[in-house]
Amino acid sequence: MLLKPGTRLKSAVCATEVVVVRAPADELDVRCGGEGMVLLSAPDAPGGSIDPMRAEGTLLGKRYADEDLGLELLCTKGGDGSLSLGDTVIPVKGSKPLPSSD
């Protein structure tokens, strides 16, 4: 799927929804719970099940990023499935430390 900033996606197997913050120009295989994500505006797909190996869940308000590819997703609705690019899990983006106030 070709992504661009602002694109909203939803999982086909759980309640997870994300917004694309940054995306490379290449097509990506973004998945949640082991199944491909679809556009938020797409009709609901017939029920599926979460792959047990991809059931760590997503957290509301967290950013998931692959810095090497330049992909960043913001979770707008948490769910039971884990975000991945193909079979590679997308980790939660770490927070930046605040500058010290001497």
C-alpha positions in Angstrom: 0.0 0.0 0.0 1.3 3.5 -0.9 1.1 5.7 2.2 1.2 9.4 2.7 1.0 11.6 5.8 -2.6 12.0 7.0 -3.7 8.6 5.7 -5.9 6.8 8.3 -5.8 3.0 8.5 -7.7 0.4 10.5 -7.0 -3.2 11.4 -9.0 -5.9 9.7 -8.9 -8.1 12.9 -9.1 -5.8 15.9 -10.0 -2.3 17.0 -6.6 -0.7 16.2 -6.7 2.5 14.1 -3.6 4.6 13.1 -2.7 7.8 11.3 0.3 8.0 9.1 2.7 10.8 10.4 5.6 10.1 8.1 6.0 7.6 5.2 8.5 6.8 2.5 7.6 7.0 -1.2 7.8 3.2 -1.5 4.8 0.8 -1.1 4.7 -0.9 2.3 3.0 -4.0 3.7 1.6 -2.5 7.0 -0.1 -5.1 9.1 -1.9 -5.3 12.4 -2.4 -8.7 14.2 -0.7 -10.4 11.2 -3.3 -9.2 8.6 -3.0 -6.2 6.3 -4.4 -2.9 7.4 -7.1 -1.2 5.3 -8.1 2.4 4.8 -10.4 3.7 7.5 -13.1 4.5 4.9 -13.1 0.9 3.6 -16.1 -1.3 4.5 -15.5 -3.7 7.3 -13.9 -6.9 6.1 -15.3 -10.3 7.1 -14.1 -11.4 10.5 -10.6 -12.7 10.9 -8.5 -13.7 13.8 -5.3 -12.2 15.3 -2.1 -14.2 14.8 -1.0 -15.2 18.3 2.5 -14.2 17.5 1.2 -10.7 16.7 -1.0 -10.1 19.7 1.0 -7.8 21.9 -1.4 -5.0 21.3 -1.2 -1.3 20.4 -1.5 1.6 22.8 -3.6 4.7 22.3 -1.5 7.9 21.7 1.8 6.0 21.1 3.9 6.5 18.0 5.2 3.4 16.2 8.2 4.0 14.0 10.8 2.4 11.7 13.5 5.1 11.6 15.4 3.3 8.8 12.5 3.4 6.5 11.1 6.8 7.6 7.8 5.4 8.7 5.9 6.8 11.7 2.3 5.8 12.7 0.3 7.4 15.5 -2.2 5.1 17.2 -5.6 6.8 17.5 -7.5 3.7 18.8 -5.8 0.9 20.7 -6.4 -2.8 20.0 -5.2 -6.3 20.6 -3.0 -6.7 17.5 0.6 -5.6 17.0 1.7 -3.3 14.2 4.3 -4.8 11.7 5.8 -4.2 8.3 5.4 -7.6 6.8 6.7 -10.0 9.5 8.9 -7.3 11.2 7.3 -5.7 14.3 7.2 -1.9 14.4 8.5 -0.8 17.8 7.1 2.0 19.9 9.0 5.2 19.3 10.9 6.3 22.4 10.3 9.7 23.9 12.9 12.4 23.7 14.4 13.6 26.9 13.6 17.2 27.9 16.5 19.6 28.2 17.7 20.2 31.7 16.7 23.5 33.4 19.8 24.4 35.4 
